[in-house]
């Protein structure tokens, strides 16, 4: 049977155009009866490649939804969630912004887009926002996955952070062992995209998270390694920001777990999204101990060579490597040269593990279009 949208005038005639502000739960039919698709975007960080890609992908998706269903997409707000100290990806500021936006736009807010789950969960807690207003996030954190199952969040995107951490440990072990295929021994839950391994990039594939599969993508689901390539090895790793929800719920727990499971030991440094302070902390820790390999989650994408120098690499005035150092894996935040992804293929012992900064918005955008296709009022 062919499905049709309920005409907007018909909604009005049956009294469905009542103000949403007075109802306790979100009603999509009432919200779109004015012919507009109003939305707000919580941006994580100015200039951040992942934030840019996610934001652009979601805007394209909202435009596509509006065009498909005869609506006019209207971006009501797009603001970076920074706290008073300038820290980005702020849950606290996201809630403050959302409270302000609801006060300003009320029932004109038909959809909420967030660059990550932490801000999405914070936005959903705003008391003046209608219950079950559709909100999409990114990262598939445990709380978000539970809320998606309950219907209080519309969806998210999994980066498979637990398996990123496992892949980081696997790659380090293989580099130390001199194994040609750096993914040897990986048996994690997530599928690896091996198409860029020759470019020294190991990626876990992104996955759209809905109520149907939310349990599958919760962080912390471990596997038992079949190799012990880090036996007797000591790893220094740093986390760019102790306040980052994704890093704290995945890498902070999962990387030391898998380093130990592969037979090694580790030292952790947690930062405050402050690159000079992080470099100082890494140099200090490196000077007081002897590490076999390193895993770096860098605050600034363009400073990757400074971290390699700590691991024993040397560069000439043009930035060309003149001496290789110990094995290094950059994870989560991809090294950049200018605006381009840094070419790591010229190094023997340097890799990136993550998902890459491009393509994230496309998957998050698909979560949006799929949600509307499943929930758009029809007759």
N, C-alpha and C positions, 0 to 999 in steps of 0.2 A: 504494500500500500504506500502510495506517495505521501510524504510528510510535508506539512506546510507550517510556517510560522503563524502564530495568532496575530492577525492584523492589529496594529496599535490602536486604531479607532474602536475595534471590538473590545479590547481590554478596557478602554475608557467606559464603554457603554455598560459593561457588567460590574463597574465599580472597582476595578483592579488598579486604578490609578491613585488610590489613596496614598498619602505620604508614608514612605517607608520608615521615616523617623519614629513613627508611633507604633510600629510593629516590633515584636520581640525577636523575630527571625527573618533573615534575608529572603526576599521574594524576587527572583530574577525577572519574572514577567512584569511586575510592577516597576522595577528599576529601569527596564529598557523601554517602557511604554512612551517615554518622551522622545524616542528615536535616537538617543545618544548613548554611547558606551563610555562612561567616565571612569578614569582610572588614575591611580597614584603610584609612584615608584620610589621605593626606599633604596637609594644607591649606597653601595658600601664604601667606596673610596675614590676620590678624584684621581684620574689618570691611571688607575689600576686596570691592566689589560682584561682581567677576568670580569671586573665590574662593567667595563665598557661593552664587552662582548655580550654579557648577559642582558644588559639594559637594551642594547640595540636589537637583539633577537626578540625580546619581549615586545618592544614597540612594533616591530614588523608583524608579530603574531596578532596583536590587538588590531592593527590596521586590517589584517587579513580576515579576522573574525567579523569586524564591522562591515567590510565589503561583502562578505558571504551572506550576511543576514540583513542587509539593507539598513545598517545603522551608521552613525557618525562617531568615529573614535575621537575621544577628547581627553588628552592628558591634562589632568587637573593640577598635579604637582609632581615634581621630580627633584628630590633634594638628597644630598649626601648626609648620611647619618654620622655626624661628628659630635663628640661630647665637648664639654667646655675646655678640655685640655688639648683638643685637636685630634684625639684618637678616633680612628675611623671604625666602621662596622659596629657602631655602638647600639646595643639593645635598649639601653636607657633612653638615648636620644631618639631612637625609632619610636618608642612609645609616646614620647613628648610630641614628636612630629605628627604622629597619627591622631593624637588627641586634638591637636590644633587643626588638622585637616578636616576631621569630622565636624568640629565646631564651625568651620568655614564653609564646607561643602555639603555636609549632611548626607541626605539620600542621593546626592549626585554621584557619590562614590559607589560604583558598580563592581569594581575589581581592585585588588591590591597586589602589587608586584614587589617582591623583595629580592635583593641580590644574594641573601643567604637566609637560612632558617632561623638564626637567632633573632634577627630583626622581624621576621615574619611572625614568630611566636609572640614577640613583644607587642607587635601591632594587634594581634588577635586578642590580647588581654585588655585592650581599651574598652571600658565599660559602655561608652556611648556609641560604640560601633555595633551594628546589628549582629546578632549571633549568626554564625556560619556565613558571614560575608566571605566570598571566595578570595583566598589569599594563596599565592604560590611563593615558595621559597627555593632554596638551593642548598644542598649538602646531605639531605636525608639523615638528620640527627635523630637520636632516639625519641626525644620529645615530639619532634615534628612527625615522625612516622606514626606514633601513637595518635596524634591529633588528626592525621590524614585518615587513619582507620575510623576514627570517631566522626569524621566529616567536618571538623572544625578548621581544617586547612584543606585547600583544594588539591595540592600536590607539591612535589619537590623533585629534585634531580640528585641522584646518587653519583658521587665521584669514586665510590668504593674505597674510602679512605683507609679502612683496615687492610685491604689488599695492596694499597699503595705503600703502606708501611712495610708489609711483608715483602713486596717487590724491592723496596729500598734495601732491606737486609739481604735478600737473595743476590741482588746485583753486587753489593759490597763483598759478599762472600766469594762470588765467582771471580771478581776482579783480584782479590787477594790470592785466590787459588790458581789464577792464570787460565781459567776456563774460557774458551773462545765465545760460547753462547752465554751471555750474562744472565739469561732467564732460566738456565738449567736448574732443575730442582723445584721450580715454582709449581705449586699445586693448590693455589688459593681458590676462593669462591668466585672471584671476578675473572672475566675473560680479559686476557691481555691483547692489546693491539700491537702486534709485532712489526707492523709495516714500516716503522721508523727506527727500529733498533740499529740499523746501519748508520743512522744519523745520531746515535747515542741517546735516543729518546725511547723510554719504556713507558707505555701508557695503559692505564686501566680504562675500559670503555665506560662511557657515561650511560646511565639508565634512568628513564622517566619513572617516577615513583607515584603510585596511585593507591587507593584503598585496597585494590586487589593484590598488590605485591609489597606493601609497606613492610611487612614482617621480614621479608627476604633481604631487604637492604639496610636493616638496622646495623649500626657499627658494633664491633666487638665479637663477631662470629669467627672464631679461630679454627685453623686447621693444624694438624700435626705435621711438621716438616719431615721430609724424607732424607734431608742432607744435614750435615753439621759443619759447614764450611767456615764458620766463624770461631771454631774451637780455639780457645786461648788468645783470641784477638780482642783488642780494646777499641771501642768506637766513640768518638766525640760527635755529638749532634746538637744542633740548636733549633729552637722553635721561635719564629720571628716575633710572635706576640702572645703573651700568656692569656690575653683576653679573647683570643680568636676561638669561637665556639667549635668550628670544624677541626682545627688543629688539636685543641684540647681534648675533644671527644674521640679522636682517632689516633693521630701520631703520638701524642703524649702518653697514651696507654699502650698502643699497639707496636710502636717501634722498639721500645725496650723489651717488650714481651718476645718479639720475634728475634731480636739480637740474642737474647738469652736462650731461646729455643734452638738457635743455630749454633750454640756453644760459646757465644761471646759475652762480653760485659760492656757497659756503656756509661758515659757521663752526659747528663742533660744540662743544657743552658736554655733558660726561658727569657725571651726579650720583651720589650715594650713597644714594638714597631718603631724602634729607634736604631737606625743602621750604625752610626758611630759607636753607640754604646754596645751594640752586639759585636761589632768587630773587636772592640777593646776586650770584651769578655772572652771571646774565642781565642784571641792572642794570649791572654793571661792564662787561660786553662791549658792551652797548648804548650806554653812555656814551662808549666809546672808538672807536666806529665808527658808520657810517651805514648801516643796513639798510633794505631795501625791504619786507620781509615777514618773518613769523615762523612757526615751527612748534614747538609746545610739547607735550612729553610730561611732564605734571606729576606730581610725587610725591603730592600731596594733591588729590583731586578737587574739594574745596570752595574751593580758593584761586584759581580760574581768573580772577577779576576782577583780582587782583594782577598777573597776567601781562599782562592786557589794558592795565593802566595803563602798563606798561613800553612797550607799543606805541603809546602816545599816547591811549588812551581815558580819559575822565573820567566819574565817577559822583557822584551826589548822596548825601545821607545815607541815603536809602532804598534805595540800590543801583541806581537807575535811571541808565542811560547818558545823559549830557548832551553828550558829544562823541565822535564816531567817530575811530578812529585808523587805522593801517596794517593791511593784510590779515594775519589770523592763522588758522592751522589748529591746533586741538588734535587730537592723534592718540593712539591706543592706550588712553589713560586718559581716560574721558569726564567733562567738567565736571558737577558736581553742585551743587544747591542743597538743602541738607539731605540727605535721602535720595532726592530726586527728580532726574531728569536735568534739567540746566539748559536753559532755553529760550533758544536762540541765534538764533531766527528774527527777533527785533527788531533784530538787527545787520545791517548790509549786508556787512561784510567779515570775519565770523567764522563758521567752520565746524568741525565735528568729523568726523574720518575714522577709521574703525575698524570694529568689529563690534558695539559696544554691549555692555553688561554683562548683559543678559537674553537668554535663549535659548541660551546657551552650554552650560548644564547639560543641556538637553533633547537637544542633539546628542551630547554626551559620553555621556549616558545611553543613547542609541540605539546607540552603539558597544558598550556593555556588553551590552544585550539581544540585539543581533545576534550578538555573540561567543558567548553562551550558546546561542542558537538553532542556531548552526552546530556547536557542540562538545559539547552535552549528550549523554551516552551514551544510545543508543537501541537498540531491537532490532526 
